[in-house]
Structures are given as structure tokens and as C-alpha cells.
Amino acid sequence: MKWRLQSVSILLTGFGVLTRLDFTFGPEFLLKLYLAGAIGGSVFYLVHHAFLAASLKNQPFGIMDASKALILGASGAVNGIMLLDIFLHPTATLYFDFIIPVPAMLLGIFLIGKDILRIMEGNSQISGSAHWGGAAAAAIAWARLRKGRGLF
């Protein structure tokens, strides 16, 4: 768990996301966004797996019941933070794999597209649906900020 938190912090700081959002909106906003992304990721994950469980109901014995998947990480929350930064600064330069400079908008399209592909392929290692929940939280936060409202 400790390594996971450290790696997430390094990842977000490496992209420059934490410092940019923290400096602009403050730590309270960042915490609210993180929690909204985590809740959104959990809801999308559970809804997606409920649909998978319903579709596998008539499958032969031995196929894993998708509703019994036990683990969910912070990926929705992290994805929400990254995507809000991309929505707010689409022309910024981010570094893909810490080496390759990429426009933020292009990286955002890649992240969202990769998550769609994960859902369509049924990737069981990384939950594209949880990432989509974080993306939904980021989109809602972005829309509220554009209208001049806070996150909550």
C-alpha cells in the first residue's frame, strides 16, 4: 500500500499535475477531486461488473463471476486528477513515460481511448471502467469550474 501511494505521488508530480492543480485550487480542492474520482471510479466499476455478471449468468460452469472481483485501486481518482489537469491545460506539454514530450490533449485522447479498448477487450488487470468513473468526475469538475462554481 505504501509503495502504491508513493508511486502515484511520483507519477502525478512527474507530470506536473499535482503542483499545477494544488497551486491553482489548493489542497482541499485536490482532496475533493481525488475523493470524487475514487467514488466515480467505484460506481462505474460496480455498474460495469454488474452488467458483466448479468451477461455471464447463462454461461457454462467455470467462468469467473465478474461480480465477485474483490479489488479496486485508486486508479479512478488518479485518472480524474490527470484528466482535469488535461482539460484545464490542453496545450501544456506532458512527458509520456517521463521521456517523450507530448501535448496534453493528445495524451488525454490516448488515455481515454486506451480505457475504451480495455473495456472492449475485457482486460481484467486494469479496470477501464474505473478510469472512466474518474474521467466522469473530472468532466463534471471541469464543467462546474467553467460555469464559475466550485467542485461541490
Steps between C-alpha positions, in 0.01 A plus 500: 500500500777743592683434171175556307446842661860599437487391137175692443654813654812463286289447188280805555792719606699381200223619271492830687133444574509514880693822519291673230160405647612547860642844426188607306222358719658395828531167685133490607385510137753233409376273779137549393591421140693190610204374706252580221719306255525207741122490553433544128750226419340265752148566369600451135694185594206350692247585228727356230553179695129471579432502125777244446355275772155522342640412158696201638202357690426237235864412427638152575646424844861602548483852361580753770208701629600860432295629794739327742806701397640615834756767430477862401783748518534875479513501123170686457614773738840537336345499152258772610784723620704445185208561266382815677850641458488405131153657459623823661837512318454321165800667335745424783786261433498179703764230491380155402706240688695796644693531172283578198351853490134485395226765485261445792198478269659213306588316821141545624361352178744209535402436864127504429541288186713246687230468767232441234721228353548342846124485552435355154775239538391407852840576656484354851830650619414870461144625530415731213157553654653634823714735292184616323345578838796722581470659156131572566590668832762710318252598228241605760762699693618665177143595402433644847825700494414642156164617637676669792393254768722301732534125495226454763 
